[in-house]
């Protein structure tokens, strides 16, 4: 696999290993759940299959614990750092993906009973209000200052680098679904 054929998940793994240091696939999964999972959706089983592929490419090295569960621990290599740096230096040109199941359901809601769009809008409104509340809590924590410890660098970076977009998106989603609910209630 050449650098041109690395997947976004490959770069996600390289980036987390560069930021957090040596990690098990489970560590990677925890980092994603707390941060990137808020805006990047993918099968988390890839966090177990991608690191060995990166080992085969010389971008990651693997060690095993000598005792206990003998977990696999992966660390980025200079080749991996170089590939990550090259990727980070090239602006993304792919169109933005918005894979929102609620929007897909709304698109086809004319095929459902008349009450379905209002129920959908109310459910989506509750979901997005809850997510917005979570993001606002993260923003308050960010204003509290830096954190330290294993895994917390990625959490801190999530808050500083991408959380503002999450806040904007969730505010827009709340506004959108509230308007759909109002229109369906009036209609």
N, C-alpha and C positions, 0 to 999 in steps of 0.2 A: 504494500500500500504506500503510494507516494504521498508527499505532503498535500498535493492537490486533492487527494482522495480521502483525507481525514474528514471525519464527520463532525458536526457541531458537538456531539457528545464527547468525541475525542478531545476537542479543545476544552470543553467543560472539565474533563478529568485532568488534563494538563494544567489548566488554570488553578484548580483546587489544590493539586499537589504542589504547584509553585507557591501558592499563598499559604497553605496550612502545613506543608511539609509531609513527611511520610504518613500514609493513611491506609487503612484497610478499606475494602469496598463498603463495609458498613459505616465507617467514618464518612466516606464520600456521600453516602445516602443521607446521613444526618445533616451534613452541611447543605445539601440540596434542599432537603425538607424545610430547613430554617431560612433559606434565602432564595436561591435560584428557582425553586419550585413555585415561588409566587408568580413567576412570569415565563418560565420555560418548561413546557410540558413534554415529557418523554417517558418511555418505559424504564423504570428504575432498575430493572434486571440488566440494563446496559452497563450500569456501574460495576457489575460483576464480570461482564464479558469484555468490555473495552480495555481495561488495564492490561490483561494478558496479551491482547493484540498490540498494544503500545510497547509492551516488553519486546515482542518479536521484531518491532521496528527500531528498537534501540532508543526509544524516547522515554521509557520508564524502566526502572530496575525493580526486581521483586526479591524480597527476603521473606523468610518464614520464621515465626517465633519458634524457639527451640523447645519451649515447655508449653504446658497447658493445651489450648485449643489449636496451637500451631497455625495461627491466622496468617494470611498472606498480607504483607505490607508492601505498598508500592511507593516509589519515590521518583520524581522527575529527574532526568539526566540532562547534561548540557545539550544534547541533540533535541530533546523534548522542549527545553527552554528556547532554543533557537526556532523550532517550528512554531511554538506559541508566539514568540516575538514577531515572526514574519506574518502570522495570521492577524495579530493585533495591529500591525502596521498597515494593513489593507482594509480600508473602510468597507463595511458591509454594503453590498449592492442588491441583495435579494429584497423583493418586496416584503413588507411587514405582513405576518400572518396573524389573523385574528380568528381563533378557533373557539367560538363561544357557543356552546350547545344550546343555551337559551335563545340566541339569535336564530339558530337553525330551526328550533321549534317554533319561534315566532313566524318565520318565513312560511312554514307549512301550516300555521294555525287556522287558516281558512278551510282546511280539511277536517278540522276537529269541531266538536260542539261549540256553540256560540259563547259559552261561558269559559272555554279553555284559555283564550288570550288574557283575560283578566286574572285568572288563577295563576297562569304562567308569570305575568307581570308582577303580581304580588309576591310570588316565591322568589323571583329573580331580585326584586327590590330588597327583600329580607337578606338574601345571600350577599348582595353587594354592600348593603349597609353594614353587615357584620364584618366583611373583609375590610371595608373602609375604617371601621372602628379599630381593627387589628393594626392596620397600617398607621393610623393616627397614634396608637399606643407606641409603635416602633419609633415614630418620629419624636415623640416625647422622650423616649429612652435615648435617642440620638442626641438630643439637646443636653442630656445629662452628662455627656463627656465620653471619652474613649473607654473601651473595655479591654481586658487582657485575658489570656488563657487559650488553651487549645480549642480550635474551632470558632473562637469568638472573633478572630480577625475577619473571617468571611461574613459573619453576622454584622459586624461593624461596617464593613464595606457595602453590604446590601443596603443598609440604612442610608449611607452617604451617597452612593453612586446611583442606585436604581429605585430606591423607595420614592423619591419625588415623582417619578413617572407612574408608579403604582398608585399613589395618592390621586394624581390627576385622572388616571383611568377610572378608578373606583368612584370618584366624584361624578365623572361624566356618566358612568353606568347607572348610578343612583338617579341622576337627573333624567336619563333616558327612560328607565323603567318606571319612574314615577309618572312621566308624561304618558307612557303607554297605558298605565293603570288608570290615569285620569280620563284618557280618551275612551277606554273600554267602559269605564263606569258611566260616562256621559252618553255613550252610544247605544 
